[in-house]
Amino acid sequence: MSEFWSFTAYGDDNRLMAHNSINRRSRGDRTLTPDDDGTYSILLSADVDAHVDDPHFHPVPEKDSYLILRLYGPSEAIQNGDYTAPVFSVVER
């Protein structure tokens, strides 16, 4: 990756970027700090009030939605299909 990456949430019903009350549109390497092991954590939730102060928080709508991984300046591995996108894990808090 020579530039940057980010995740953005979109509404499944209209395929438009999901709006939220804190105007946070994406989370990525420019807005997150890596965890101690070098990975990144993103907290996805529709409960904005409970997580607004968490820098890892990315609001998602209560309706069906999906995430798009945007890769700017992709490496050769990404371009030729050798890259595997990250896996999301559901964590109950």
Backbone as CSV, one residue per row, in Angstrom:
resi,resn,N_x,N_y,N_z,CA_x,CA_y,CA_z,C_x,C_y,C_z
1,MET,0.846,-1.160,0.000,0.000,0.000,0.000,0.895,1.228,0.000
2,SER,0.813,2.016,-1.034,1.673,3.203,-1.089,0.944,4.465,-0.628
3,GLU,-0.367,4.404,-0.519,-1.127,5.592,-0.118,-1.842,5.337,1.212
4,PHE,-3.104,4.895,1.168,-3.844,4.643,2.397,-5.017,3.719,2.128
5,TRP,-5.642,3.246,3.215,-6.821,2.395,3.112,-7.883,2.905,4.083
6,SER,-9.138,2.570,3.799,-10.221,2.926,4.714,-11.428,2.033,4.472
7,PHE,-12.274,1.931,5.520,-13.565,1.261,5.431,-14.652,2.313,5.508
8,THR,-15.679,2.182,4.674,-16.815,3.082,4.660,-18.085,2.251,4.656
9,ALA,-19.094,2.673,5.436,-20.373,1.960,5.507,-21.365,2.548,4.505
10,TYR,-22.115,1.665,3.860,-23.148,2.052,2.893,-24.454,1.370,3.253
11,GLY,-25.572,2.062,3.007,-26.892,1.486,3.237,-27.221,0.483,2.150
12,ASP,-27.720,-0.672,2.554,-28.055,-1.728,1.595,-29.274,-1.354,0.738
13,ASP,-30.154,-0.519,1.272,-31.382,-0.183,0.558,-31.163,0.777,-0.605
14,ASN,-30.232,1.725,-0.439,-30.042,2.739,-1.479,-28.616,2.794,-2.031
15,ARG,-27.720,1.993,-1.463,-26.318,1.915,-1.903,-25.566,3.247,-1.758
16,LEU,-26.057,4.118,-0.861,-25.405,5.399,-0.608,-24.625,5.332,0.696
17,MET,-23.616,6.189,0.826,-22.839,6.253,2.042,-23.779,6.482,3.221
18,ALA,-23.607,5.701,4.271,-24.475,5.795,5.440,-24.139,7.050,6.234
19,HIS,-25.135,7.879,6.477,-24.937,9.104,7.245,-25.102,8.814,8.731
20,ASN,-24.473,9.625,9.555,-24.586,9.462,10.998,-24.472,10.822,11.675
21,SER,-24.876,10.879,12.926,-24.980,12.157,13.634,-23.628,12.792,13.966
22,ILE,-22.541,12.037,13.924,-21.222,12.628,14.228,-20.402,12.888,12.960
23,ASN,-21.026,12.680,11.806,-20.399,12.986,10.524,-19.086,12.221,10.319
24,ARG,-19.032,10.991,10.837,-17.844,10.142,10.677,-18.118,9.197,9.513
25,ARG,-17.390,9.366,8.425,-17.670,8.634,7.192,-16.823,7.380,6.999
26,SER,-15.663,7.320,7.632,-14.796,6.158,7.424,-13.817,6.031,8.584
27,ARG,-13.186,4.882,8.652,-12.081,4.609,9.572,-11.020,3.909,8.747
28,GLY,-9.766,4.258,8.991,-8.672,3.651,8.238,-7.335,3.979,8.843
29,ASP,-6.273,3.750,8.081,-4.935,3.945,8.634,-4.601,5.409,8.899
30,ARG,-5.378,6.319,8.382,-5.147,7.739,8.668,-5.919,8.220,9.884
31,THR,-6.897,7.445,10.351,-7.717,7.850,11.482,-7.574,6.922,12.676
32,LEU,-6.893,5.798,12.503,-6.723,4.813,13.567,-5.262,4.672,13.960
33,THR,-5.036,4.195,15.169,-3.699,3.841,15.642,-3.633,2.322,15.690
34,PRO,-2.581,1.710,15.161,-2.521,0.251,15.198,-2.465,-0.284,16.627
35,ASP,-3.025,-1.488,16.810,-2.928,-2.181,18.087,-1.473,-2.593,18.306
36,ASP,-1.155,-3.069,19.501,0.230,-3.452,19.833,0.800,-4.496,18.883
37,ASP,-0.061,-5.360,18.321,0.420,-6.406,17.408,0.467,-5.953,15.950
38,GLY,0.189,-4.661,15.702,0.256,-4.117,14.355,-1.051,-4.192,13.583
39,THR,-2.065,-4.847,14.142,-3.367,-4.913,13.488,-4.195,-3.695,13.880
40,TYR,-5.328,-3.536,13.228,-6.225,-2.428,13.523,-7.553,-2.971,14.014
41,SER,-8.163,-2.259,14.950,-9.487,-2.610,15.450,-10.460,-1.506,15.084
42,ILE,-11.619,-1.911,14.582,-12.681,-0.959,14.255,-13.941,-1.425,14.970
43,LEU,-14.521,-0.556,15.763,-15.752,-0.856,16.477,-16.922,-0.385,15.623
44,LEU,-17.750,-1.312,15.182,-18.929,-0.992,14.374,-20.162,-1.091,15.248
45,SER,-20.960,-0.029,15.278,-22.174,-0.032,16.085,-23.106,1.071,15.602
46,ALA,-24.404,0.864,15.817,-25.391,1.901,15.522,-25.616,2.802,16.730
47,ASP,-25.061,2.434,17.883,-25.228,3.196,19.121,-24.168,4.286,19.212
48,VAL,-24.441,5.400,18.576,-23.471,6.501,18.512,-23.181,7.069,19.895
49,ASP,-24.206,7.303,20.690,-24.010,7.928,22.006,-23.083,7.106,22.904
50,ALA,-23.157,5.792,22.819,-22.343,4.934,23.683,-20.879,4.891,23.268
51,HIS,-20.568,5.227,22.012,-19.211,5.027,21.509,-18.568,6.271,20.894
52,VAL,-19.220,7.394,20.970,-18.758,8.598,20.265,-17.323,8.983,20.616
53,ASP,-16.870,8.708,21.825,-15.510,9.100,22.231,-14.451,8.048,21.918
54,ASP,-14.853,6.910,21.389,-13.909,5.842,21.052,-13.313,6.127,19.672
55,PRO,-11.992,6.325,19.561,-11.389,6.648,18.262,-11.484,5.503,17.246
56,HIS,-11.776,4.293,17.706,-11.914,3.137,16.815,-13.345,2.960,16.316
57,PHE,-14.254,3.805,16.784,-15.673,3.669,16.477,-16.008,4.158,15.074
58,HIS,-16.748,3.318,14.345,-17.298,3.704,13.040,-18.792,3.427,13.073
59,PRO,-19.620,4.474,13.031,-21.063,4.272,13.080,-21.584,3.532,11.849
60,VAL,-22.502,2.626,12.087,-23.217,1.940,11.011,-24.702,2.126,11.276
61,PRO,-25.520,2.143,10.239,-26.955,2.349,10.455,-27.620,1.124,11.081
62,GLU,-28.786,1.344,11.667,-29.558,0.226,12.220,-30.154,-0.636,11.115
63,LYS,-30.284,-0.101,9.930,-30.795,-0.879,8.800,-29.667,-1.729,8.211
64,ASP,-30.001,-2.617,7.305,-28.988,-3.434,6.642,-27.976,-2.539,5.944
65,SER,-26.720,-2.884,6.094,-25.646,-2.087,5.495,-24.474,-2.999,5.173
66,TYR,-23.498,-2.441,4.498,-22.292,-3.188,4.151,-21.099,-2.243,4.191
67,LEU,-19.895,-2.818,4.268,-18.664,-2.040,4.304,-17.908,-2.203,3.000
68,ILE,-17.288,-1.126,2.571,-16.404,-1.145,1.406,-14.992,-0.846,1.900
69,LEU,-14.057,-1.677,1.515,-12.643,-1.440,1.796,-12.057,-0.713,0.595
70,ARG,-11.590,0.490,0.825,-10.972,1.288,-0.241,-9.455,1.204,-0.079
71,LEU,-8.782,0.855,-1.146,-7.327,0.703,-1.140,-6.729,1.672,-2.152
72,TYR,-6.011,2.671,-1.660,-5.423,3.684,-2.532,-3.923,3.434,-2.649
73,GLY,-3.453,3.310,-3.868,-2.050,2.974,-4.088,-1.796,1.514,-3.755
74,PRO,-2.629,0.612,-4.295,-2.519,-0.804,-3.936,-1.194,-1.428,-4.380
75,SER,-0.734,-2.346,-3.567,0.505,-3.064,-3.870,0.268,-4.047,-5.016
76,GLU,1.338,-4.649,-5.491,1.232,-5.634,-6.564,0.386,-6.834,-6.123
77,ALA,0.540,-7.248,-4.859,-0.249,-8.383,-4.340,-1.748,-8.092,-4.407
78,ILE,-2.134,-6.870,-4.123,-3.547,-6.488,-4.206,-3.995,-6.482,-5.668
79,GLN,-3.188,-5.915,-6.531,-3.557,-5.795,-7.934,-3.661,-7.137,-8.643
80,ASN,-2.839,-8.111,-8.244,-2.897,-9.401,-8.948,-3.747,-10.441,-8.227
81,GLY,-4.441,-10.031,-7.150,-5.376,-10.925,-6.477,-4.784,-11.810,-5.400
82,ASP,-3.543,-11.588,-5.005,-2.922,-12.408,-3.962,-3.243,-11.925,-2.546
83,TYR,-3.836,-10.758,-2.426,-4.162,-10.183,-1.124,-5.506,-10.724,-0.639
84,THR,-5.572,-11.077,0.637,-6.829,-11.505,1.246,-7.311,-10.392,2.159
85,ALA,-8.534,-9.948,1.951,-9.099,-8.872,2.771,-9.226,-9.332,4.223
86,PRO,-9.179,-8.394,5.157,-9.270,-8.748,6.573,-10.627,-9.352,6.922
87,VAL,-10.613,-10.149,7.968,-11.828,-10.789,8.454,-12.360,-9.987,9.638
88,PHE,-13.670,-9.779,9.660,-14.302,-9.117,10.788,-14.747,-10.163,11.785
89,SER,-14.525,-9.874,13.055,-14.958,-10.757,14.126,-16.022,-10.041,14.948
90,VAL,-17.116,-10.729,15.220,-18.162,-10.155,16.070,-17.745,-10.362,17.511
91,VAL,-17.734,-9.257,18.247,-17.343,-9.297,19.648,-18.488,-8.717,20.460
92,GLU,-18.939,-9.440,21.442,-19.971,-8.922,22.342,-19.303,-8.178,23.479
93,ARG,-19.800,-6.992,23.784,-19.245,-6.216,24.894,-20.251,-6.134,25.995
